[in-house]
């Protein structure tokens, strides 16, 4: 292999605004398979959409960070990439401890679960929490947004 380069770069084309890309779809399916959804009023986790007073949604960063890149002499490239996203749980409940614990449990589950298969020569390597759950903000309707930041690291291979 040729020399390894540490890149502080971004792939702005991987994540689609409508969530139609393979990475987002795989993560949404994984998130919506979480058994803890049976314990909350939301039947599923939405993509970038929250009701004014309740709901759970996933909000991805608008780009993928390219952490490392290796290219061999025939132009085969192997990248390690990071897809960061935030899960927001909007609620009017007075049981803030329950919401915080639910999000932290979701984060732990993501770290321990089997990762879904990807296409286009991509493979999930690790999914990990960047933060514990925290109070993100309060809406005009007095609902609270609790959040947890998560990062999915994956390998991407292609030929130039």
N, CA, C and O atoms as a DFTB+ gen file, in Angstrom:
640 C
 N C O
     1  1       0.824      -1.183       0.000
     2  2       0.000       0.000       0.000
     3  2       0.871       1.251       0.000
     4  3       1.988       1.244       0.518
     5  1       0.361       2.295      -0.570
     6  2       1.049       3.580      -0.546
     7  2       0.944       4.167       0.854
     8  3       0.328       3.569       1.736
     9  1       1.535       5.316       1.056
    10  2       1.541       5.912       2.389
    11  2       0.136       6.228       2.876
    12  3      -0.772       6.503       2.091
    13  1      -0.016       6.180       4.201
    14  2      -1.295       6.492       4.829
    15  2      -1.362       7.985       5.094
    16  3      -0.398       8.575       5.581
    17  1      -2.472       8.590       4.783
    18  2      -2.651      10.016       5.019
    19  2      -3.767      10.205       6.037
    20  3      -4.844       9.621       5.913
    21  1      -3.496      11.026       7.042
    22  2      -4.567      11.432       7.944
    23  2      -5.199      12.671       7.343
    24  3      -4.535      13.687       7.137
    25  1      -6.469      12.576       7.069
    26  2      -7.162      13.650       6.371
    27  2      -8.188      14.277       7.306
    28  3      -8.958      13.576       7.963
    29  1      -8.191      15.542       7.355
    30  2      -9.276      16.250       8.017
    31  2     -10.092      16.813       6.858
    32  3      -9.976      17.982       6.489
    33  1     -10.912      15.940       6.305
    34  2     -11.709      16.295       5.142
    35  2     -13.126      15.812       5.304
    36  3     -13.433      15.053       6.223
    37  1     -13.987      16.248       4.415
    38  2     -15.401      15.900       4.489
    39  2     -15.914      15.471       3.134
    40  3     -15.492      15.987       2.099
    41  1     -16.825      14.527       3.155
    42  2     -17.520      14.085       1.958
    43  2     -18.915      14.687       2.036
    44  3     -19.753      14.219       2.807
    45  1     -19.165      15.709       1.251
    46  2     -20.448      16.409       1.297
    47  2     -21.518      15.750       0.435
    48  3     -22.674      16.173       0.462
    49  1     -21.153      14.723      -0.328
    50  2     -22.088      14.100      -1.252
    51  2     -22.713      12.808      -0.734
    52  3     -23.691      12.330      -1.308
    53  1     -22.167      12.232       0.339
    54  2     -22.640      10.930       0.810
    55  2     -24.026      11.002       1.433
    56  3     -24.888      10.186       1.109
    57  1     -24.254      11.961       2.317
    58  2     -25.517      12.058       3.045
    59  2     -26.512      12.889       2.233
    60  3     -26.256      14.052       1.920
    61  1     -27.633      12.285       1.901
    62  2     -28.674      12.981       1.132
    63  2     -29.645      13.692       2.089
    64  3     -29.958      13.169       3.159
    65  1     -30.103      14.852       1.710
    66  2     -30.998      15.645       2.563
    67  2     -32.306      14.924       2.879
    68  3     -32.909      15.147       3.929
    69  1     -32.735      14.065       1.970
    70  2     -34.005      13.367       2.185
    71  2     -33.825      12.013       2.877
    72  3     -34.797      11.289       3.089
    73  1     -32.582      11.673       3.227
    74  2     -32.329      10.414       3.913
    75  2     -32.339       9.199       3.017
    76  3     -32.416       8.073       3.509
    77  1     -32.262       9.397       1.712
    78  2     -32.357       8.278       0.779
    79  2     -31.039       7.520       0.604
    80  3     -31.015       6.487      -0.066
    81  1     -29.955       8.005       1.185
    82  2     -28.677       7.315       1.036
    83  2     -28.663       6.026       1.844
    84  3     -29.414       5.881       2.809
    85  1     -27.823       5.111       1.452
    86  2     -27.737       3.784       2.058
    87  2     -27.391       3.858       3.544
    88  3     -27.968       3.123       4.345
    89  1     -26.460       4.730       3.923
    90  2     -26.062       4.837       5.330
    91  2     -27.236       5.251       6.208
    92  3     -27.496       4.623       7.234
    93  1     -27.936       6.289       5.815
    94  2     -29.062       6.781       6.613
    95  2     -30.172       5.743       6.676
    96  3     -30.742       5.518       7.744
    97  1     -30.486       5.112       5.561
    98  2     -31.539       4.097       5.555
    99  2     -31.189       2.936       6.469
   100  3     -32.047       2.449       7.205
   101  1     -29.936       2.483       6.433
   102  2     -29.516       1.378       7.289
   103  2     -29.605       1.773       8.760
   104  3     -30.056       0.983       9.589
   105  1     -29.177       2.993       9.088
   106  2     -29.247       3.451      10.474
   107  2     -30.694       3.631      10.939
   108  3     -31.027       3.306      12.079
   109  1     -31.548       4.145      10.062
   110  2     -32.961       4.315      10.433
   111  2     -33.620       2.964      10.707
   112  3     -34.387       2.825      11.660
   113  1     -33.322       1.978       9.876
   114  2     -33.871       0.632      10.113
   115  2     -33.355       0.063      11.428
   116  3     -34.114      -0.546      12.182
   117  1     -32.077       0.257      11.704
   118  2     -31.502      -0.211      12.960
   119  2     -32.164       0.490      14.146
   120  3     -32.578      -0.169      15.100
   121  1     -32.264       1.802      14.095
   122  2     -32.879       2.564      15.187
   123  2     -34.315       2.119      15.427
   124  3     -34.745       1.989      16.573
   125  1     -35.050       1.886      14.357
   126  2     -36.454       1.511      14.506
   127  2     -36.655       0.050      14.882
   128  3     -37.787      -0.391      15.082
   129  1     -35.563      -0.703      14.979
   130  2     -35.657      -2.073      15.481
   131  2     -35.402      -2.130      16.993
   132  3     -35.470      -3.203      17.592
   133  1     -35.113      -0.996      17.602
   134  2     -34.839      -0.933      19.038
   135  2     -36.099      -1.302      19.825
   136  3     -37.141      -0.663      19.680
   137  1     -35.990      -2.331      20.653
   138  2     -37.141      -2.797      21.429
   139  2     -37.652      -1.759      22.417
   140  3     -38.820      -1.801      22.802
   141  1     -36.807      -0.834      22.831
   142  2     -37.213       0.227      23.753
   143  2     -38.286       1.132      23.190
   144  3     -38.924       1.865      23.946
   145  1     -38.510       1.104      21.871
   146  2     -39.591       1.900      21.278
   147  2     -40.956       1.431      21.763
   148  3     -41.928       2.185      21.704
   149  1     -41.037       0.189      22.242
   150  2     -42.296      -0.318      22.793
   151  2     -42.662       0.366      24.101
   152  3     -43.811       0.293      24.537
   153  1     -41.696       1.030      24.734
   154  2     -41.908       1.639      26.041
   155  2     -42.215       3.125      25.987
   156  3     -42.381       3.754      27.032
   157  1     -42.295       3.699      24.801
   158  2     -42.534       5.137      24.660
   159  2     -43.730       5.376      23.736
   160  3     -44.102       4.492      22.965
   161  1     -44.333       6.564      23.807
   162  2     -45.501       6.854      22.957
   163  2     -45.211       6.832      21.456
   164  3     -46.121       6.591      20.664
   165  1     -43.969       7.076      21.050
   166  2     -43.628       7.064      19.620
   167  2     -43.507       5.632      19.134
   168  3     -42.861       4.803      19.775
   169  1     -44.129       5.343      18.005
   170  2     -44.037       4.001      17.433
   171  2     -42.721       3.783      16.694
   172  3     -42.278       2.646      16.529
   173  1     -42.099       4.869      16.251
   174  2     -40.862       4.763      15.501
   175  2     -40.108       6.083      15.558
   176  3     -40.648       7.112      15.964
   177  1     -38.864       6.029      15.146
   178  2     -38.014       7.215      15.104
   179  2     -38.118       7.804      13.707
   180  3     -37.901       7.108      12.715
   181  1     -38.448       9.075      13.631
   182  2     -38.611       9.786      12.359
   183  2     -37.256      10.253      11.842
   184  3     -36.272      10.277      12.581
   185  1     -37.217      10.619      10.582
   186  2     -36.031      11.230       9.999
   187  2     -36.258      12.731       9.917
   188  3     -37.061      13.191       9.105
   189  1     -35.563      13.501      10.747
   190  2     -35.590      14.970      10.753
   191  2     -36.978      15.577      10.881
   192  3     -37.236      16.639      10.315
   193  1     -37.878      14.924      11.615
   194  2     -39.235      15.438      11.745
   195  2     -39.742      15.198      13.160
   196  3     -39.741      14.066      13.645
   197  1     -40.179      16.278      13.824
   198  2     -40.723      16.168      15.176
   199  2     -42.046      16.905      15.263
   200  3     -42.197      17.985      14.692
   201  1     -43.004      16.328      15.973
   202  2     -44.251      16.995      16.309
   203  2     -43.915      18.176      17.220
   204  3     -42.812      18.231      17.763
   205  1     -44.827      19.108      17.397
   206  2     -44.543      20.279      18.227
   207  2     -44.400      19.954      19.709
   208  3     -43.766      20.708      20.447
   209  1     -44.984      18.835      20.157
   210  2     -44.925      18.526      21.586
   211  2     -44.350      17.153      21.930
   212  3     -44.069      16.884      23.098
   213  1     -44.168      16.271      20.925
   214  2     -43.662      14.931      21.244
   215  2     -43.054      14.289      20.009
   216  3     -43.277      14.730      18.881
   217  1     -42.285      13.244      20.247
   218  2     -41.710      12.476      19.143
   219  2     -40.235      12.219      19.343
   220  3     -39.595      12.791      20.226
   221  1     -39.709      11.343      18.502
   222  2     -38.290      11.022      18.510
   223  2     -37.816      11.084      17.059
   224  3     -38.462      10.544      16.161
   225  1     -36.688      11.745      16.843
   226  2     -36.186      11.898      15.476
   227  2     -34.669      11.813      15.435
   228  3     -33.980      12.078      16.421
   229  1     -34.172      11.435      14.267
   230  2     -32.744      11.364      13.998
   231  2     -32.376      12.508      13.063
   232  3     -33.019      12.723      12.035
   233  1     -31.322      13.242      13.444
   234  2     -30.833      14.359      12.648
   235  2     -29.354      14.137      12.333
   236  3     -28.514      14.272      13.222
   237  1     -29.017      13.795      11.075
   238  2     -27.604      13.574      10.735
   239  2     -26.873      14.887      10.501
   240  3     -27.479      15.894      10.134
   241  1     -25.553      14.862      10.721
   242  2     -24.732      15.984      10.285
   243  2     -24.811      16.020       8.763
   244  3     -25.019      14.979       8.140
   245  1     -24.652      17.174       8.157
   246  2     -24.822      17.256       6.698
   247  2     -23.672      16.697       5.878
   248  3     -23.736      16.723       4.649
   249  1     -22.625      16.193       6.514
   250  2     -21.509      15.624       5.767
   251  2     -20.882      14.489       6.556
   252  3     -21.153      14.311       7.744
   253  1     -20.044      13.730       5.877
   254  2     -19.308      12.626       6.490
   255  2     -17.855      13.056       6.612
   256  3     -17.272      13.572       5.658
   257  1     -17.264      12.840       7.796
   258  2     -15.849      13.147       7.977
   259  2     -15.008      11.971       7.477
   260  3     -15.281      10.820       7.818
   261  1     -14.003      12.257       6.681
   262  2     -13.055      11.235       6.237
   263  2     -11.892      11.289       7.219
   264  3     -11.126      12.252       7.245
   265  1     -11.772      10.223       8.035
   266  2     -10.764      10.205       9.085
   267  2      -9.401       9.776       8.575
   268  3      -8.385      10.379       8.922
   269  1      -9.376       8.728       7.745
   270  2      -8.122       8.254       7.162
   271  2      -8.393       7.807       5.734
   272  3      -9.520       7.479       5.363
   273  1      -7.325       7.804       4.946
   274  2      -7.445       7.333       3.569
   275  2      -6.125       6.686       3.154
   276  3      -5.046       7.239       3.368
   277  1      -6.240       5.502       2.557
   278  2      -5.087       4.793       2.005
   279  2      -5.389       4.493       0.547
   280  3      -6.491       4.072       0.196
   281  1      -4.384       4.719      -0.296
   282  2      -4.536       4.390      -1.713
   283  2      -3.352       3.533      -2.141
   284  3      -2.197       3.879      -1.889
   285  1      -3.655       2.400      -2.796
   286  2      -2.558       1.546      -3.250
   287  2      -2.097       1.988      -4.645
   288  3      -2.634       2.938      -5.214
   289  1      -1.119       1.300      -5.173
   290  2      -0.512       1.742      -6.433
   291  2      -1.415       1.580      -7.650
   292  3      -1.158       2.181      -8.693
   293  1      -2.471       0.775      -7.530
   294  2      -3.405       0.632      -8.653
   295  2      -4.658       1.482      -8.478
   296  3      -5.608       1.356      -9.251
   297  1      -4.664       2.345      -7.468
   298  2      -5.769       3.275      -7.293
   299  2      -6.917       2.785      -6.440
   300  3      -7.975       3.413      -6.428
   301  1      -6.744       1.668      -5.716
   302  2      -7.796       1.195      -4.806
   303  2      -7.693       1.999      -3.512
   304  3      -6.633       2.054      -2.889
   305  1      -8.798       2.618      -3.116
   306  2      -8.825       3.510      -1.953
   307  2      -9.622       2.860      -0.832
   308  3     -10.702       2.313      -1.056
   309  1      -9.072       2.928       0.380
   310  2      -9.767       2.485       1.583
   311  2      -9.824       3.671       2.529
   312  3      -8.795       4.210       2.936
   313  1     -11.039       4.068       2.869
   314  2     -11.251       5.193       3.780
   315  2     -11.906       4.705       5.062
   316  3     -12.686       3.752       5.053
   317  1     -11.580       5.369       6.164
   318  2     -12.343       5.233       7.399
   319  2     -13.098       6.545       7.544
   320  3     -12.501       7.621       7.548
   321  1     -14.419       6.445       7.663
   322  2     -15.279       7.625       7.663
   323  2     -16.161       7.655       8.912
   324  3     -16.450       6.619       9.511
   325  1     -16.578       8.853       9.287
   326  2     -17.425       9.028      10.460
   327  2     -18.718       9.739      10.074
   328  3     -18.697      10.846       9.535
   329  1     -19.844       9.083      10.359
   330  2     -21.183       9.623      10.120
   331  2     -21.753       9.966      11.499
   332  3     -22.120       9.074      12.263
   333  1     -21.825      11.248      11.808
   334  2     -22.331      11.692      13.107
   335  2     -23.807      12.074      12.991
   336  3     -24.242      12.642      11.989
   337  1     -24.561      11.749      14.037
   338  2     -25.976      12.118      14.057
   339  2     -26.443      12.312      15.496
   340  3     -25.790      11.879      16.446
   341  1     -27.573      12.965      15.628
   342  2     -28.167      13.229      16.933
   343  2     -29.571      12.659      16.965
   344  3     -30.338      12.812      16.015
   345  1     -29.901      11.999      18.070
   346  2     -31.273      11.551      18.304
   347  2     -31.898      12.542      19.272
   348  3     -31.342      12.808      20.338
   349  1     -33.051      13.088      18.908
   350  2     -33.758      14.037      19.762
   351  2     -35.085      13.415      20.192
   352  3     -35.849      12.915      19.366
   353  1     -35.343      13.454      21.494
   354  2     -36.573      12.928      22.096
   355  2     -37.320      14.132      22.649
   356  3     -36.909      14.714      23.654
   357  1     -38.412      14.507      22.000
   358  2     -39.223      15.659      22.429
   359  2     -40.370      15.157      23.287
   360  3     -41.072      14.215      22.921
   361  1     -40.551      15.797      24.432
   362  2     -41.587      15.351      25.358
   363  2     -42.056      16.485      26.263
   364  3     -41.359      17.481      26.454
   365  1     -43.236      16.312      26.806
   366  2     -43.769      17.212      27.826
   367  2     -43.833      16.503      29.170
   368  3     -44.397      17.031      30.128
   369  1     -43.264      15.323      29.244
   370  2     -43.337      14.551      30.476
   371  2     -42.593      15.243      31.608
   372  3     -41.648      15.999      31.383
   373  1     -43.030      14.973      32.812
   374  2     -42.309      15.485      33.975
   375  2     -41.262      14.484      34.436
   376  3     -40.471      14.778      35.333
   377  1     -41.253      13.303      33.827
   378  2     -40.310      12.252      34.193
   379  2     -39.050      12.357      33.334
   380  3     -38.808      11.537      32.449
   381  1     -38.259      13.389      33.621
   382  2     -37.054      13.659      32.836
   383  2     -36.021      12.546      32.986
   384  3     -35.298      12.238      32.038
   385  1     -35.948      11.950      34.154
   386  2     -35.007      10.853      34.382
   387  2     -35.295       9.687      33.450
   388  3     -34.370       9.048      32.949
   389  1     -36.584       9.403      33.211
   390  2     -36.957       8.306      32.318
   391  2     -36.473       8.591      30.897
   392  3     -35.910       7.710      30.247
   393  1     -36.688       9.814      30.409
   394  2     -36.286      10.179      29.043
   395  2     -34.767      10.105      28.912
   396  3     -34.250       9.558      27.938
   397  1     -34.057      10.655      29.889
   398  2     -32.594      10.608      29.878
   399  2     -32.102       9.156      29.873
   400  3     -31.215       8.806      29.096
   401  1     -32.665       8.329      30.722
   402  2     -32.269       6.924      30.790
   403  2     -32.601       6.197      29.493
   404  3     -31.814       5.370      29.033
   405  1     -33.759       6.494      28.894
   406  2     -34.158       5.848      27.646
   407  2     -33.135       6.144      26.548
   408  3     -32.714       5.236      25.831
   409  1     -32.733       7.414      26.414
   410  2     -31.749       7.770      25.393
   411  2     -30.387       7.126      25.667
   412  3     -29.726       6.644      24.747
   413  1     -29.975       7.120      26.937
   414  2     -28.691       6.481      27.269
   415  2     -28.742       4.982      26.977
   416  3     -27.758       4.410      26.508
   417  1     -29.878       4.344      27.250
   418  2     -30.030       2.918      26.933
   419  2     -29.988       2.675      25.428
   420  3     -29.404       1.688      24.979
   421  1     -30.594       3.554      24.649
   422  2     -30.525       3.455      23.189
   423  2     -29.069       3.540      22.739
   424  3     -28.637       2.756      21.893
   425  1     -28.317       4.472      23.290
   426  2     -26.910       4.610      22.934
   427  2     -26.106       3.364      23.270
   428  3     -25.288       2.916      22.465
   429  1     -26.331       2.804      24.448
   430  2     -25.632       1.571      24.838
   431  2     -25.996       0.419      23.905
   432  3     -25.133      -0.355      23.489
   433  1     -27.292       0.316      23.580
   434  2     -27.756      -0.739      22.681
   435  2     -27.082      -0.624      21.317
   436  3     -26.672      -1.633      20.743
   437  1     -26.964       0.605      20.791
   438  2     -26.313       0.805      19.493
   439  2     -24.853       0.361      19.529
   440  3     -24.337      -0.154      18.537
   441  1     -24.194       0.555      20.651
   442  2     -22.797       0.148      20.774
   443  2     -22.635      -1.370      20.810
   444  3     -21.591      -1.898      20.427
   445  1     -23.663      -2.061      21.268
   446  2     -23.563      -3.511      21.467
   447  2     -24.271      -4.347      20.410
   448  3     -24.073      -5.561      20.361
   449  1     -25.080      -3.737      19.574
   450  2     -25.891      -4.489      18.623
   451  2     -25.088      -4.908      17.403
   452  3     -23.987      -4.409      17.173
   453  1     -25.641      -5.820      16.629
   454  2     -25.025      -6.216      15.363
   455  2     -25.347      -5.146      14.327
   456  3     -26.488      -4.694      14.221
   457  1     -24.348      -4.750      13.575
   458  2     -24.523      -3.669      12.612
   459  2     -25.131      -4.165      11.308
   460  3     -24.834      -5.277      10.872
   461  1     -25.972      -3.360      10.686
   462  2     -26.588      -3.769       9.426
   463  2     -25.574      -3.750       8.282
   464  3     -24.576      -3.031       8.325
   465  1     -25.850      -4.546       7.277
   466  2     -24.999      -4.588       6.082
   467  2     -25.235      -3.324       5.259
   468  3     -26.331      -2.764       5.244
   469  1     -24.203      -2.903       4.592
   470  2     -24.280      -1.751       3.698
   471  2     -23.943      -2.196       2.281
   472  3     -23.407      -3.286       2.079
   473  1     -24.252      -1.367       1.318
   474  2     -23.896      -1.640      -0.075
   475  2     -22.771      -0.697      -0.478
   476  3     -22.243       0.042       0.353
   477  1     -22.413      -0.726      -1.733
   478  2     -21.409       0.168      -2.316
   479  2     -20.047       0.023      -1.631
   480  3     -19.344       1.016      -1.444
   481  1     -19.665      -1.215      -1.251
   482  2     -18.365      -1.489      -0.640
   483  2     -18.124      -0.715       0.652
   484  3     -17.006      -0.282       0.933
   485  1     -19.189      -0.549       1.433
   486  2     -19.092       0.098       2.739
   487  2     -19.429      -0.925       3.810
   488  3     -20.206      -1.852       3.581
   489  1     -18.829      -0.742       4.994
   490  2     -19.098      -1.641       6.100
   491  2     -18.984      -0.873       7.418
   492  3     -17.992      -0.185       7.659
   493  1     -20.022      -0.996       8.280
   494  2     -19.945      -0.379       9.596
   495  2     -18.855      -1.050      10.410
   496  3     -18.755      -2.277      10.428
   497  1     -18.042      -0.254      11.080
   498  2     -16.996      -0.751      11.957
   499  2     -17.381      -0.595      13.429
   500  3     -17.088      -1.458      14.256
   501  1     -18.043       0.520      13.739
   502  2     -18.359       0.829      15.136
   503  2     -19.439       1.901      15.192
   504  3     -19.466       2.820      14.374
   505  1     -20.321       1.768      16.165
   506  2     -21.293       2.825      16.457
   507  2     -21.121       3.139      17.935
   508  3     -21.197       2.246      18.779
   509  1     -20.887       4.416      18.248
   510  2     -20.590       4.792      19.632
   511  2     -21.194       6.153      19.968
   512  3     -21.371       7.012      19.103
   513  1     -21.501       6.318      21.241
   514  2     -22.008       7.603      21.730
   515  2     -20.872       8.616      21.808
   516  3     -19.769       8.291      22.246
   517  1     -21.147       9.835      21.382
   518  2     -20.224      10.954      21.579
   519  2     -20.538      11.674      22.883
   520  3     -19.670      12.325      23.465
   521  1     -21.782      11.556      23.338
   522  2     -22.215      12.209      24.572
   523  2     -23.187      11.297      25.302
   524  3     -23.716      10.339      24.738
   525  1     -23.406      11.618      26.564
   526  2     -24.549      11.052      27.268
   527  2     -25.746      11.892      26.854
   528  3     -25.582      12.924      26.203
   529  1     -26.941      11.466      27.220
   530  2     -28.116      12.277      26.890
   531  2     -28.082      13.570      27.696
   532  3     -27.543      13.627      28.802
   533  1     -28.671      14.599      27.111
   534  2     -28.649      15.922      27.743
   535  2     -29.861      16.724      27.288
   536  3     -30.469      16.418      26.262
   537  1     -30.208      17.752      28.059
   538  2     -31.306      18.649      27.681
   539  2     -30.794      19.564      26.585
   540  3     -29.910      20.390      26.811
   541  1     -31.358      19.408      25.399
   542  2     -30.934      20.151      24.221
   543  2     -31.603      21.520      24.149
   544  3     -30.988      22.494      23.716
   545  1     -32.866      21.591      24.577
   546  2     -33.591      22.857      24.535
   547  2     -35.053      22.670      24.885
   548  3     -35.519      21.558      25.133
   549  1     -35.767      23.789      24.898
   550  2     -37.200      23.802      25.197
   551  2     -37.912      24.546      24.080
   552  3     -37.440      25.590      23.632
   553  1     -39.044      24.019      23.626
   554  2     -39.796      24.656      22.539
   555  2     -40.722      25.744      23.099
   556  3     -40.892      25.874      24.311
   557  1     -41.303      26.505      22.198
   558  2     -42.275      27.530      22.600
   559  2     -43.482      26.906      23.283
   560  3     -44.120      27.543      24.122
   561  1     -43.803      25.659      22.928
   562  2     -44.934      24.947      23.524
   563  2     -44.579      24.283      24.852
   564  3     -45.348      23.481      25.382
   565  1     -43.411      24.623      25.379
   566  2     -42.932      24.096      26.670
   567  2     -42.584      22.613      26.640
   568  3     -42.485      21.982      27.692
   569  1     -42.397      22.052      25.457
   570  2     -41.891      20.676      25.360
   571  2     -40.370      20.736      25.467
   572  3     -39.744      21.709      25.047
   573  1     -39.795      19.693      26.028
   574  2     -38.344      19.630      26.169
   575  2     -37.753      18.692      25.116
   576  3     -38.305      17.632      24.823
   577  1     -36.638      19.103      24.566
   578  2     -35.892      18.275      23.621
   579  2     -34.671      17.720      24.342
   580  3     -33.778      18.468      24.739
   581  1     -34.642      16.402      24.504
   582  2     -33.505      15.707      25.071
   583  2     -32.757      15.068      23.914
   584  3     -33.380      14.591      22.966
   585  1     -31.437      15.048      23.974
   586  2     -30.657      14.581      22.829
   587  2     -29.485      13.704      23.264
   588  3     -29.042      13.733      24.412
   589  1     -29.006      12.929      22.303
   590  2     -27.777      12.156      22.455
   591  2     -27.071      12.192      21.106
   592  3     -27.697      12.017      20.060
   593  1     -25.768      12.418      21.142
   594  2     -24.965      12.488      19.929
   595  2     -24.252      11.150      19.726
   596  3     -23.656      10.602      20.653
   597  1     -24.327      10.638      18.502
   598  2     -23.800       9.308      18.184
   599  2     -22.975       9.392      16.906
   600  3     -23.237      10.224      16.038
   601  1     -21.981       8.526      16.804
   602  2     -21.160       8.468      15.596
   603  2     -21.057       7.035      15.089
   604  3     -20.726       6.118      15.840
   605  1     -21.341       6.862      13.824
   606  2     -21.161       5.568      13.156
   607  2     -19.888       5.668      12.320
   608  3     -19.781       6.511      11.429
   609  1     -18.928       4.798      12.619
   610  2     -17.681       4.753      11.861
   611  2     -17.780       3.589      10.876
   612  3     -18.199       2.489      11.237
   613  1     -17.388       3.847       9.628
   614  2     -17.486       2.803       8.620
   615  2     -16.294       2.849       7.681
   616  3     -15.603       3.861       7.569
   617  1     -16.070       1.722       7.005
   618  2     -15.022       1.615       5.995
   619  2     -15.669       1.790       4.625
   620  3     -16.742       1.248       4.359
   621  1     -15.012       2.543       3.771
   622  2     -15.474       2.785       2.416
   623  2     -14.338       2.412       1.471
   624  3     -13.221       2.911       1.611
   625  1     -14.622       1.536       0.509
   626  2     -13.597       1.140      -0.461
   627  2     -14.099       1.417      -1.877
   628  3     -15.265       1.185      -2.199
   629  1     -13.189       1.917      -2.712
   630  2     -13.534       2.199      -4.108
   631  2     -12.254       2.334      -4.916
   632  3     -11.161       2.440      -4.360
   633  1     -12.402       2.329      -6.218
   634  2     -11.269       2.517      -7.117
   635  2     -11.369       3.892      -7.760
   636  3     -12.436       4.319      -8.201
   637  1     -10.246       4.564      -7.801
   638  2     -10.219       5.907      -8.446
   639  2     -10.107       5.748      -9.944
   640  3     -10.068       6.743     -10.669
